[in-house]
Amino acid sequence: MPDARPRSPGSSLVPRSDVTWAAYALGRLWRHAAWIRTEGLARLIEEDQLNPLDRVGSRLARRRWRRANPIGPGGAMPVLLVGLQRSGTNMLVRGLERDPAFEVHGENSAAAFHRFRLRPDPVIRALVERSRHRYVLLKPLCDSHRTADLLDRLGTAMPPRALWVYRSVDGRARSALAKFGDANLRALRAVAAGDRRRWQAQGLSRESLELIAGFDWDRMDPASAAALFWYVRNRLVFELGLDRRSDVLLVSYDAVVARPEPELRRLCAFLNVPWTPHLATGITARERPVTRLDIHPAIRARCDQLASALDAVAQRVATPS
């Protein structure tokens, strides 16, 4: 089901470094305008955390926390929130941000990111080391392929931990198509043609690159491309050995929205964060939609197999009572 909407200038999920500032800014404005048309202004404000009252209240709460809980240099733990865009990471950021023990740096944080890419390791290390909070939450989605490297080599006094968030392929594809249109299709078409500069191609195994190149990209539809992108990026969990690490927790968005409190308690136990009910504020328990998208059969089969493997890893860690 091709997406008939016009393309935006610079409308790939993340621009290349050679895109001018003006084109980059225009692309962001276009995407926000499209998001307002399709999802409404309230949704944009919630997604990008643009409510000034919320931001001021959060800043004041953090200031009070720092006064009551003095943390010296090097006392903060880096927490990497990784995975794939449109997988529910914003929901977790909003929940954890309610805890003033967290200093949060999303992809719009100029201190930690440049055009959605994580700044050099020494910059991030210094950012964490000078924090006066107990946790520094970073959301380097476009650098998720570097998760193992960041865990092993970031070099902070407190060892980092990572939360790899994933969502059902149909739910994630629908959300990506609604916000980004055919961006996954265009990115993977370029990767299939040999463009390895894009972040979408970085870290992918030879097998994944060959898989992408093996499809007919003149006939590929946006939904199938979004599903294939879900497959090759979430497959990194196993290709990087993250499924075998004790400092990585897999978090299923669908499990969280189905059972908010027990799943978030599991996350808190992993980070050693005291559980408080307000972490689940705004998450309404609901079941996963059962309607499946019309996806290329070969891609669907791979996605279903990977989804089962991801669920199996996520369920290894028992949910605290």
Phi and psi in degrees as GROMACS dihedral restraints (atoms count N, CA, C in turn):
[ dihedral_restraints ]
;  ai    aj    ak    al  type     phi  dphi    fc
    3     4     5     6     1   -60.6    20    10
    4     5     6     7     1   150.0    20    10
    6     7     8     9     1   -90.7    20    10
    7     8     9    10     1   118.7    20    10
    9    10    11    12     1   -89.5    20    10
   10    11    12    13     1     0.8    20    10
   12    13    14    15     1   -70.4    20    10
   13    14    15    16     1   148.5    20    10
   15    16    17    18     1   -67.6    20    10
   16    17    18    19     1   151.2    20    10
   18    19    20    21     1   -76.3    20    10
   19    20    21    22     1   148.1    20    10
   21    22    23    24     1   -90.7    20    10
   22    23    24    25     1   155.8    20    10
   24    25    26    27     1   -65.6    20    10
   25    26    27    28     1   128.3    20    10
   27    28    29    30     1    63.3    20    10
   28    29    30    31     1    38.1    20    10
   30    31    32    33     1   -91.5    20    10
   31    32    33    34     1     9.9    20    10
   33    34    35    36     1   -66.1    20    10
   34    35    36    37     1   161.9    20    10
   36    37    38    39     1   -54.5    20    10
   37    38    39    40     1   -40.0    20    10
   39    40    41    42     1  -140.1    20    10
   40    41    42    43     1   131.4    20    10
   42    43    44    45     1   -72.8    20    10
   43    44    45    46     1   154.1    20    10
   45    46    47    48     1   -69.5    20    10
   46    47    48    49     1   161.6    20    10
   48    49    50    51     1   -67.8    20    10
   49    50    51    52     1   -18.2    20    10
   51    52    53    54     1   -87.8    20    10
   52    53    54    55     1     0.7    20    10
   54    55    56    57     1   -74.0    20    10
   55    56    57    58     1   132.3    20    10
   57    58    59    60     1   -67.4    20    10
   58    59    60    61     1   160.3    20    10
   60    61    62    63     1   -59.7    20    10
   61    62    63    64     1   -41.8    20    10
   63    64    65    66     1   -62.9    20    10
   64    65    66    67     1   -44.2    20    10
   66    67    68    69     1   -66.1    20    10
   67    68    69    70     1   -37.7    20    10
   69    70    71    72     1   -63.8    20    10
   70    71    72    73     1   -47.0    20    10
   72    73    74    75     1   -64.3    20    10
   73    74    75    76     1   -40.9    20    10
   75    76    77    78     1   -64.0    20    10
   76    77    78    79     1   -39.7    20    10
   78    79    80    81     1   -62.3    20    10
   79    80    81    82     1   -41.5    20    10
   81    82    83    84     1   -64.6    20    10
   82    83    84    85     1   -42.3    20    10
   84    85    86    87     1   -62.1    20    10
   85    86    87    88     1   -41.7    20    10
   87    88    89    90     1   -63.7    20    10
   88    89    90    91     1   -43.6    20    10
   90    91    92    93     1   -64.8    20    10
   91    92    93    94     1   -39.9    20    10
   93    94    95    96     1   -65.4    20    10
   94    95    96    97     1   -39.8    20    10
   96    97    98    99     1   -63.3    20    10
   97    98    99   100     1   -42.9    20    10
   99   100   101   102     1   -64.8    20    10
  100   101   102   103     1   -39.2    20    10
  102   103   104   105     1   -64.3    20    10
  103   104   105   106     1   -39.8    20    10
  105   106   107   108     1   -63.7    20    10
  106   107   108   109     1   -41.5    20    10
  108   109   110   111     1   -64.5    20    10
  109   110   111   112     1   -40.1    20    10
  111   112   113   114     1   -88.6    20    10
  112   113   114   115     1   -34.5    20    10
  114   115   116   117     1  -116.4    20    10
  115   116   117   118     1   -16.1    20    10
  117   118   119   120     1    98.2    20    10
  118   119   120   121     1   154.7    20    10
  120   121   122   123     1   -64.0    20    10
  121   122   123   124     1   -39.1    20    10
  123   124   125   126     1   -59.6    20    10
  124   125   126   127     1   -38.2    20    10
  126   127   128   129     1   -66.7    20    10
  127   128   129   130     1   -40.6    20    10
  129   130   131   132     1   -63.3    20    10
  130   131   132   133     1   -43.8    20    10
  132   133   134   135     1   -60.6    20    10
  133   134   135   136     1   -41.8    20    10
  135   136   137   138     1   -66.9    20    10
  136   137   138   139     1   -46.6    20    10
  138   139   140   141     1   -63.0    20    10
  139   140   141   142     1   -45.5    20    10
  141   142   143   144     1   -96.1    20    10
  142   143   144   145     1     7.3    20    10
  144   145   146   147     1    51.8    20    10
  145   146   147   148     1    56.9    20    10
  147   148   149   150     1   -98.2    20    10
  148   149   150   151     1    -1.6    20    10
  150   151   152   153     1   -70.2    20    10
  151   152   153   154     1   113.9    20    10
  153   154   155   156     1   -63.7    20    10
  154   155   156   157     1   -32.3    20    10
  156   157   158   159     1   -65.5    20    10
  157   158   159   160     1   -42.8    20    10
  159   160   161   162     1   -62.7    20    10
  160   161   162   163     1   -41.6    20    10
  162   163   164   165     1   -68.1    20    10
  163   164   165   166     1   -41.3    20    10
  165   166   167   168     1   -66.2    20    10
  166   167   168   169     1   -44.2    20    10
  168   169   170   171     1   -60.6    20    10
  169   170   171   172     1   -41.2    20    10
  171   172   173   174     1   -64.8    20    10
  172   173   174   175     1   -40.7    20    10
  174   175   176   177     1   -64.5    20    10
  175   176   177   178     1   -41.6    20    10
  177   178   179   180     1   -66.3    20    10
  178   179   180   181     1   -40.4    20    10
  180   181   182   183     1   -62.0    20    10
  181   182   183   184     1   -38.9    20    10
  183   184   185   186     1   -68.2    20    10
  184   185   186   187     1   -37.7    20    10
  186   187   188   189     1   -62.8    20    10
  187   188   189   190     1   -43.6    20    10
  189   190   191   192     1   -64.0    20    10
  190   191   192   193     1   -40.0    20    10
  192   193   194   195     1   -62.9    20    10
  193   194   195   196     1   -43.4    20    10
  195   196   197   198     1   -61.6    20    10
  196   197   198   199     1   -37.4    20    10
  198   199   200   201     1   -66.7    20    10
  199   200   201   202     1   -37.4    20    10
  201   202   203   204     1   -84.4    20    10
  202   203   204   205     1   -18.8    20    10
  204   205   206   207     1  -133.8    20    10
  205   206   207   208     1    74.9    20    10
  207   208   209   210     1   -63.4    20    10
  208   209   210   211     1   122.8    20    10
  210   211   212   213     1  -115.8    20    10
  211   212   213   214     1   124.7    20    10
  213   214   215   216     1   -78.8    20    10
  214   215   216   217     1   170.3    20    10
  216   217   218   219     1   -56.0    20    10
  217   218   219   220     1   136.3    20    10
  219   220   221   222     1    83.3    20    10
  220   221   222   223     1     6.3    20    10
  222   223   224   225     1   -92.6    20    10
  223   224   225   226     1    -0.2    20    10
  225   226   227   228     1   -94.8    20    10
  226   227   228   229     1   142.0    20    10
  228   229   230   231     1   -95.8    20    10
  229   230   231   232     1   125.7    20    10
  231   232   233   234     1   -74.0    20    10
  232   233   234   235     1   132.3    20    10
  234   235   236   237     1  -119.8    20    10
  235   236   237   238     1   117.3    20    10
  237   238   239   240     1   -95.7    20    10
  238   239   240   241     1   118.4    20    10
  240   241   242   243     1   -99.4    20    10
  241   242   243   244     1   106.2    20    10
  243   244   245   246     1  -125.4    20    10
  244   245   246   247     1   176.1    20    10
  246   247   248   249     1   133.7    20    10
  247   248   249   250     1  -130.7    20    10
  249   250   251   252     1  -134.2    20    10
  250   251   252   253     1   142.5    20    10
  252   253   254   255     1   -55.6    20    10
  253   254   255   256     1   148.8    20    10
  255   256   257   258     1    66.1    20    10
  256   257   258   259     1    32.9    20    10
  258   259   260   261     1  -112.0    20    10
  259   260   261   262     1     8.9    20    10
  261   262   263   264     1    96.6    20    10
  262   263   264   265     1    12.7    20    10
  264   265   266   267     1   -66.7    20    10
  265   266   267   268     1   -35.6    20    10
  267   268   269   270     1   -62.1    20    10
  268   269   270   271     1   -35.7    20    10
  270   271   272   273     1   -61.3    20    10
  271   272   273   274     1   -43.5    20    10
  273   274   275   276     1   -69.7    20    10
  274   275   276   277     1   -37.2    20    10
  276   277   278   279     1   -59.6    20    10
  277   278   279   280     1   -46.0    20    10
  279   280   281   282     1   -62.3    20    10
  280   281   282   283     1   -38.3    20    10
  282   283   284   285     1   -67.2    20    10
  283   284   285   286     1   -49.5    20    10
  285   286   287   288     1   -69.2    20    10
  286   287   288   289     1   -29.4    20    10
  288   289   290   291     1   -66.8    20    10
  289   290   291   292     1   -19.6    20    10
  291   292   293   294     1   -70.0    20    10
  292   293   294   295     1   -16.5    20    10
  294   295   296   297     1   -91.6    20    10
  295   296   297   298     1   113.5    20    10
  297   298   299   300     1   -67.5    20    10
  298   299   300   301     1    -5.4    20    10
  300   301   302   303     1   -71.4    20    10
  301   302   303   304     1   -11.7    20    10
  303   304   305   306     1   -99.2    20    10
  304   305   306   307     1   130.3    20    10
  306   307   308   309     1   -97.4    20    10
  307   308   309   310     1   121.8    20    10
  309   310   311   312     1  -110.0    20    10
  310   311   312   313     1   130.9    20    10
  312   313   314   315     1  -126.6    20    10
  313   314   315   316     1    97.4    20    10
  315   316   317   318     1   -80.8    20    10
  316   317   318   319     1  -175.6    20    10
  318   319   320   321     1   -67.7    20    10
  319   320   321   322     1   -14.6    20    10
  321   322   323   324     1   -90.5    20    10
  322   323   324   325     1     2.2    20    10
  324   325   326   327     1   -78.4    20    10
  325   326   327   328     1   112.6    20    10
  327   328   329   330     1   -66.1    20    10
  328   329   330   331     1   -24.7    20    10
  330   331   332   333     1   -68.0    20    10
  331   332   333   334     1   -30.8    20    10
  333   334   335   336     1  -112.5    20    10
  334   335   336   337     1   -19.8    20    10
  336   337   338   339     1  -133.3    20    10
  337   338   339   340     1   150.4    20    10
  339   340   341   342     1  -126.8    20    10
  340   341   342   343     1   113.2    20    10
  342   343   344   345     1    51.2    20    10
  343   344   345   346     1    47.6    20    10
  345   346   347   348     1    75.7    20    10
  346   347   348   349     1    -2.1    20    10
  348   349   350   351     1  -101.8    20    10
  349   350   351   352     1   141.0    20    10
  351   352   353   354     1   -63.0    20    10
  352   353   354   355     1   137.6    20    10
  354   355   356   357     1   -68.8    20    10
  355   356   357   358     1   167.5    20    10
  357   358   359   360     1   -54.4    20    10
  358   359   360   361     1   150.9    20    10
  360   361   362   363     1   -52.2    20    10
  361   362   363   364     1   -43.6    20    10
  363   364   365   366     1   -59.9    20    10
  364   365   366   367     1   -33.8    20    10
  366   367   368   369     1   -67.2    20    10
  367   368   369   370     1   -44.9    20    10
  369   370   371   372     1   -67.2    20    10
  370   371   372   373     1   -40.4    20    10
  372   373   374   375     1   -60.8    20    10
  373   374   375   376     1   -44.6    20    10
  375   376   377   378     1   -65.0    20    10
  376   377   378   379     1   -38.2    20    10
  378   379   380   381     1   -60.3    20    10
  379   380   381   382     1   -44.5    20    10
  381   382   383   384     1   -69.4    20    10
  382   383   384   385     1   -44.2    20    10
  384   385   386   387     1   -65.9    20    10
  385   386   387   388     1   -29.1    20    10
  387   388   389   390     1   -92.6    20    10
  388   389   390   391     1    -1.2    20    10
  390   391   392   393     1   -64.9    20    10
  391   392   393   394     1   146.6    20    10
  393   394   395   396     1  -106.9    20    10
  394   395   396   397     1    17.8    20    10
  396   397   398   399     1  -107.0    20    10
  397   398   399   400     1   168.1    20    10
  399   400   401   402     1   -79.7    20    10
  400   401   402   403     1   -27.6    20    10
  402   403   404   405     1  -134.4    20    10
  403   404   405   406     1   144.5    20    10
  405   406   407   408     1  -119.1    20    10
  406   407   408   409     1   109.9    20    10
  408   409   410   411     1   -91.8    20    10
  409   410   411   412     1   123.4    20    10
  411   412   413   414     1  -119.6    20    10
  412   413   414   415     1   143.9    20    10
  414   415   416   417     1  -122.4    20    10
  415   416   417   418     1    72.2    20    10
  417   418   419   420     1   -87.3    20    10
  418   419   420   421     1    65.9    20    10
  420   421   422   423     1   -60.0    20    10
  421   422   423   424     1   -39.7    20    10
  423   424   425   426     1   -74.4    20    10
  424   425   426   427     1    -8.2    20    10
  426   427   428   429     1  -114.0    20    10
  427   428   429   430     1    21.8    20    10
  429   430   431   432     1   -60.3    20    10
  430   431   432   433     1   -28.1    20    10
  432   433   434   435     1   -66.8    20    10
  433   434   435   436     1   -11.5    20    10
  435   436   437   438     1   -99.4    20    10
  436   437   438   439     1    10.4    20    10
  438   439   440   441     1   -55.7    20    10
  439   440   441   442     1   -50.1    20    10
  441   442   443   444     1   -62.7    20    10
  442   443   444   445     1   -41.2    20    10
  444   445   446   447     1   -63.6    20    10
  445   446   447   448     1   -42.5    20    10
  447   448   449   450     1   -66.4    20    10
  448   449   450   451     1   -40.0    20    10
  450   451   452   453     1   -63.2    20    10
  451   452   453   454     1   -37.6    20    10
  453   454   455   456     1   -88.6    20    10
  454   455   456   457     1   -26.8    20    10
  456   457   458   459     1  -127.2    20    10
  457   458   459   460     1     4.1    20    10
  459   460   461   462     1   -62.5    20    10
  460   461   462   463     1   -36.4    20    10
  462   463   464   465     1    82.6    20    10
  463   464   465   466     1    21.7    20    10
  465   466   467   468     1   -78.7    20    10
  466   467   468   469     1   156.0    20    10
  468   469   470   471     1   -59.9    20    10
  469   470   471   472     1   -42.0    20    10
  471   472   473   474     1   -93.7    20    10
  472   473   474   475     1   122.1    20    10
  474   475   476   477     1   -59.3    20    10
  475   476   477   478     1   139.2    20    10
  477   478   479   480     1   -71.3    20    10
  478   479   480   481     1   162.3    20    10
  480   481   482   483     1  -132.0    20    10
  481   482   483   484     1   157.5    20    10
  483   484   485   486     1  -129.2    20    10
  484   485   486   487     1   141.3    20    10
  486   487   488   489     1  -114.5    20    10
  487   488   489   490     1   111.4    20    10
  489   490   491   492     1   -95.3    20    10
  490   491   492   493     1   113.5    20    10
  492   493   494   495     1  -100.3    20    10
  493   494   495   496     1   132.1    20    10
  495   496   497   498     1  -134.9    20    10
  496   497   498   499     1   159.8    20    10
  498   499   500   501     1  -135.3    20    10
  499   500   501   502     1   159.8    20    10
  501   502   503   504     1   -55.2    20    10
  502   503   504   505     1   145.0    20    10
  504   505   506   507     1   -60.0    20    10
  505   506   507   508     1   -37.7    20    10
  507   508   509   510     1   -69.8    20    10
  508   509   510   511     1   -42.9    20    10
  510   511   512   513     1   -64.5    20    10
  511   512   513   514     1   -43.2    20    10
  513   514   515   516     1   -68.0    20    10
  514   515   516   517     1   -42.1    20    10
  516   517   518   519     1   -63.1    20    10
  517   518   519   520     1   -43.2    20    10
  519   520   521   522     1   -59.3    20    10
  520   521   522   523     1   -45.6    20    10
  522   523   524   525     1   -65.5    20    10
  523   524   525   526     1   -41.5    20    10
  525   526   527   528     1   -65.8    20    10
  526   527   528   529     1   -40.9    20    10
  528   529   530   531     1   -65.4    20    10
  529   530   531   532     1   -37.5    20    10
  531   532   533   534     1   -67.0    20    10
  532   533   534   535     1   -39.0    20    10
  534   535   536   537     1   -93.9    20    10
  535   536   537   538     1   -37.3    20    10
  537   538   539   540     1  -113.6    20    10
  538   539   540   541     1     0.3    20    10
  540   541   542   543     1    61.5    20    10
  541   542   543   544     1  -132.1    20    10
  543   544   545   546     1   -94.6    20    10
  544   545   546   547     1    28.4    20    10
  546   547   548   549     1   -59.0    20    10
  547   548   549   550     1   -42.7    20    10
  549   550   551   552     1   -63.1    20    10
  550   551   552   553     1   -39.7    20    10
  552   553   554   555     1   -60.6    20    10
  553   554   555   556     1   -47.7    20    10
  555   556   557   558     1   -68.2    20    10
  556   557   558   559     1   -37.3    20    10
  558   559   560   561     1   -66.7    20    10
  559   560   561   562     1   -46.8    20    10
  561   562   563   564     1   -70.9    20    10
  562   563   564   565     1   -31.0    20    10
  564   565   566   567     1   -61.2    20    10
  565   566   567   568     1   -41.6    20    10
  567   568   569   570     1   -67.1    20    10
  568   569   570   571     1   -39.9    20    10
  570   571   572   573     1   -62.7    20    10
  571   572   573   574     1   -42.3    20    10
  573   574   575   576     1   -61.5    20    10
  574   575   576   577     1   -31.1    20    10
  576   577   578   579     1   -81.6    20    10
  577   578   579   580     1    -2.2    20    10
  579   580   581   582     1   110.2    20    10
  580   581   582   583     1     4.2    20    10
  582   583   584   585     1   -79.8    20    10
  583   584   585   586     1   106.9    20    10
  585   586   587   588     1  -103.4    20    10
  586   587   588   589     1     3.1    20    10
  588   589   590   591     1   -75.7    20    10
  589   590   591   592     1   -26.5    20    10
  591   592   593   594     1   -65.5    20    10
  592   593   594   595     1   145.5    20    10
  594   595   596   597     1   -62.5    20    10
  595   596   597   598     1   -28.1    20    10
  597   598   599   600     1   -61.5    20    10
  598   599   600   601     1   -24.4    20    10
  600   601   602   603     1   -95.2    20    10
  601   602   603   604     1   -16.5    20    10
  603   604   605   606     1   -71.8    20    10
  604   605   606   607     1   136.4    20    10
  606   607   608   609     1    83.8    20    10
  607   608   609   610     1    -9.0    20    10
  609   610   611   612     1   -72.1    20    10
  610   611   612   613     1   143.9    20    10
  612   613   614   615     1   -71.9    20    10
  613   614   615   616     1   163.6    20    10
  615   616   617   618     1   -59.9    20    10
  616   617   618   619     1   -38.0    20    10
  618   619   620   621     1   -62.9    20    10
  619   620   621   622     1   -41.0    20    10
  621   622   623   624     1   -66.5    20    10
  622   623   624   625     1   -41.4    20    10
  624   625   626   627     1   -64.2    20    10
  625   626   627   628     1   -39.3    20    10
  627   628   629   630     1   -68.1    20    10
  628   629   630   631     1   -36.4    20    10
  630   631   632   633     1   -61.1    20    10
  631   632   633   634     1   -47.2    20    10
  633   634   635   636     1   -60.4    20    10
  634   635   636   637     1   -45.3    20    10
  636   637   638   639     1   -67.4    20    10
  637   638   639   640     1   -20.1    20    10
  639   640   641   642     1   -80.2    20    10
  640   641   642   643     1    -7.8    20    10
  642   643   644   645     1   -91.9    20    10
  643   644   645   646     1   157.2    20    10
  645   646   647   648     1   -84.9    20    10
  646   647   648   649     1   102.7    20    10
  648   649   650   651     1   -80.3    20    10
  649   650   651   652     1    -7.8    20    10
  651   652   653   654     1   -78.4    20    10
  652   653   654   655     1   -19.0    20    10
  654   655   656   657     1  -113.9    20    10
  655   656   657   658     1    -3.6    20    10
  657   658   659   660     1   -69.4    20    10
  658   659   660   661     1   138.4    20    10
  660   661   662   663     1   -98.8    20    10
  661   662   663   664     1   157.6    20    10
  663   664   665   666     1   -59.3    20    10
  664   665   666   667     1   -37.7    20    10
  666   667   668   669     1   -65.4    20    10
  667   668   669   670     1   -42.7    20    10
  669   670   671   672     1   -67.0    20    10
  670   671   672   673     1   -37.0    20    10
  672   673   674   675     1   -65.3    20    10
  673   674   675   676     1   -41.0    20    10
  675   676   677   678     1   -63.0    20    10
  676   677   678   679     1   -37.5    20    10
  678   679   680   681     1   -69.3    20    10
  679   680   681   682     1   -39.7    20    10
  681   682   683   684     1   -65.5    20    10
  682   683   684   685     1   -38.1    20    10
  684   685   686   687     1   -62.9    20    10
  685   686   687   688     1   -42.5    20    10
  687   688   689   690     1   -56.2    20    10
  688   689   690   691     1   -42.3    20    10
  690   691   692   693     1   -66.9    20    10
  691   692   693   694     1   -52.2    20    10
  693   694   695   696     1   -70.5    20    10
  694   695   696   697     1   -30.5    20    10
  696   697   698   699     1   -80.1    20    10
  697   698   699   700     1   -41.8    20    10
  699   700   701   702     1   -71.9    20    10
  700   701   702   703     1   -22.1    20    10
  702   703   704   705     1   -63.8    20    10
  703   704   705   706     1   -21.2    20    10
  705   706   707   708     1   -59.6    20    10
  706   707   708   709     1   -25.8    20    10
  708   709   710   711     1   -52.5    20    10
  709   710   711   712     1   -42.9    20    10
  711   712   713   714     1   -88.3    20    10
  712   713   714   715     1   -36.3    20    10
  714   715   716   717     1   -68.0    20    10
  715   716   717   718     1   -29.5    20    10
  717   718   719   720     1   -91.2    20    10
  718   719   720   721     1    -3.2    20    10
  720   721   722   723     1    73.8    20    10
  721   722   723   724     1    19.8    20    10
  723   724   725   726     1   -68.6    20    10
  724   725   726   727     1   -24.9    20    10
  726   727   728   729     1   -68.0    20    10
  727   728   729   730     1   -14.7    20    10
  729   730   731   732     1  -106.9    20    10
  730   731   732   733     1     7.0    20    10
  732   733   734   735     1  -100.7    20    10
  733   734   735   736     1   139.2    20    10
  735   736   737   738     1   -81.3    20    10
  736   737   738   739     1   -11.6    20    10
  738   739   740   741     1   -98.5    20    10
  739   740   741   742     1    15.6    20    10
  741   742   743   744     1  -127.5    20    10
  742   743   744   745     1   132.5    20    10
  744   745   746   747     1  -120.2    20    10
  745   746   747   748     1   126.7    20    10
  747   748   749   750     1   -82.9    20    10
  748   749   750   751     1   133.1    20    10
  750   751   752   753     1  -124.1    20    10
  751   752   753   754     1   119.5    20    10
  753   754   755   756     1   -89.3    20    10
  754   755   756   757     1   119.1    20    10
  756   757   758   759     1   -57.0    20    10
  757   758   759   760     1   -42.8    20    10
  759   760   761   762     1   -65.6    20    10
  760   761   762   763     1   -35.7    20    10
  762   763   764   765     1   -68.6    20    10
  763   764   765   766     1   -38.3    20    10
  765   766   767   768     1   -64.7    20    10
  766   767   768   769     1   -44.9    20    10
  768   769   770   771     1   -74.2    20    10
  769   770   771   772     1   -20.6    20    10
  771   772   773   774     1   -81.8    20    10
  772   773   774   775     1   -36.1    20    10
  774   775   776   777     1  -138.7    20    10
  775   776   777   778     1    71.9    20    10
  777   778   779   780     1   -54.5    20    10
  778   779   780   781     1   -52.9    20    10
  780   781   782   783     1   -66.2    20    10
  781   782   783   784     1   -52.3    20    10
  783   784   785   786     1   -62.3    20    10
  784   785   786   787     1   -36.0    20    10
  786   787   788   789     1   -70.5    20    10
  787   788   789   790     1   -39.4    20    10
  789   790   791   792     1   -72.5    20    10
  790   791   792   793     1   -29.8    20    10
  792   793   794   795     1   -62.8    20    10
  793   794   795   796     1   -39.7    20    10
  795   796   797   798     1   -61.5    20    10
  796   797   798   799     1   -43.0    20    10
  798   799   800   801     1   -63.8    20    10
  799   800   801   802     1   -44.2    20    10
  801   802   803   804     1   -62.8    20    10
  802   803   804   805     1   -39.6    20    10
  804   805   806   807     1   -63.1    20    10
  805   806   807   808     1   -38.2    20    10
  807   808   809   810     1   -63.8    20    10
  808   809   810   811     1   -39.7    20    10
  810   811   812   813     1   -90.7    20    10
  811   812   813   814     1    -5.3    20    10
  813   814   815   816     1    62.0    20    10
  814   815   816   817     1    43.5    20    10
  816   817   818   819     1  -101.8    20    10
  817   818   819   820     1   128.6    20    10
  819   820   821   822     1   -60.2    20    10
  820   821   822   823     1   133.4    20    10
  822   823   824   825     1   -75.7    20    10
  823   824   825   826     1   132.9    20    10
  825   826   827   828     1  -137.1    20    10
  826   827   828   829     1   139.6    20    10
  828   829   830   831     1   -58.3    20    10
  829   830   831   832     1   -25.8    20    10
  831   832   833   834     1   -67.9    20    10
  832   833   834   835     1   -13.2    20    10
  834   835   836   837     1   -64.9    20    10
  835   836   837   838     1   -25.1    20    10
  837   838   839   840     1   -98.6    20    10
  838   839   840   841     1     6.2    20    10
  840   841   842   843     1   -58.8    20    10
  841   842   843   844     1   133.2    20    10
  843   844   845   846     1    89.8    20    10
  844   845   846   847     1    -8.1    20    10
  846   847   848   849     1   -98.5    20    10
  847   848   849   850     1   110.3    20    10
  849   850   851   852     1   -93.1    20    10
  850   851   852   853     1   124.3    20    10
  852   853   854   855     1   -61.0    20    10
  853   854   855   856     1   129.9    20    10
  855   856   857   858     1  -155.8    20    10
  856   857   858   859     1   157.0    20    10
  858   859   860   861     1   -87.7    20    10
  859   860   861   862     1   157.0    20    10
  861   862   863   864     1   -68.2    20    10
  862   863   864   865     1   133.2    20    10
  864   865   866   867     1   -59.1    20    10
  865   866   867   868     1   141.4    20    10
  867   868   869   870     1   -93.9    20    10
  868   869   870   871     1   -13.0    20    10
  870   871   872   873     1   -67.8    20    10
  871   872   873   874     1   127.7    20    10
  873   874   875   876     1  -104.6    20    10
  874   875   876   877     1   141.5    20    10
  876   877   878   879     1   -72.2    20    10
  877   878   879   880     1   158.5    20    10
  879   880   881   882     1   -82.5    20    10
  880   881   882   883     1    96.4    20    10
  882   883   884   885     1  -115.7    20    10
  883   884   885   886     1   145.9    20    10
  885   886   887   888     1   -45.7    20    10
  886   887   888   889     1   128.5    20    10
  888   889   890   891     1   -55.2    20    10
  889   890   891   892     1   -40.2    20    10
  891   892   893   894     1   -67.1    20    10
  892   893   894   895     1   -35.8    20    10
  894   895   896   897     1   -72.3    20    10
  895   896   897   898     1   -42.0    20    10
  897   898   899   900     1   -57.6    20    10
  898   899   900   901     1   -44.7    20    10
  900   901   902   903     1   -61.9    20    10
  901   902   903   904     1   -43.0    20    10
  903   904   905   906     1   -65.7    20    10
  904   905   906   907     1   -41.4    20    10
  906   907   908   909     1   -64.9    20    10
  907   908   909   910     1   -42.5    20    10
  909   910   911   912     1   -62.5    20    10
  910   911   912   913     1   -40.2    20    10
  912   913   914   915     1   -65.8    20    10
  913   914   915   916     1   -43.2    20    10
  915   916   917   918     1   -67.8    20    10
  916   917   918   919     1   -37.4    20    10
  918   919   920   921     1   -59.8    20    10
  919   920   921   922     1   -41.9    20    10
  921   922   923   924     1   -64.0    20    10
  922   923   924   925     1   -39.5    20    10
  924   925   926   927     1   -67.1    20    10
  925   926   927   928     1   -41.6    20    10
  927   928   929   930     1   -63.3    20    10
  928   929   930   931     1   -44.0    20    10
  930   931   932   933     1   -61.0    20    10
  931   932   933   934     1   -38.8    20    10
  933   934   935   936     1   -63.8    20    10
  934   935   936   937     1   -40.2    20    10
  936   937   938   939     1   -68.5    20    10
  937   938   939   940     1   -44.2    20    10
  939   940   941   942     1   -61.1    20    10
  940   941   942   943     1   -33.1    20    10
  942   943   944   945     1   -84.4    20    10
  943   944   945   946     1    -5.2    20    10
  945   946   947   948     1   -63.7    20    10
  946   947   948   949     1   -36.9    20    10
  948   949   950   951     1   -83.7    20    10
  949   950   951   952     1   115.6    20    10
  951   952   953   954     1   -64.8    20    10
  952   953   954   955     1   141.6    20    10
  954   955   956   957     1   -76.7    20    10
  955   956   957   958     1   125.4    20    10
  957   958   959   960     1   -59.2    20    10
  958   959   960   961     1   146.4    20    10
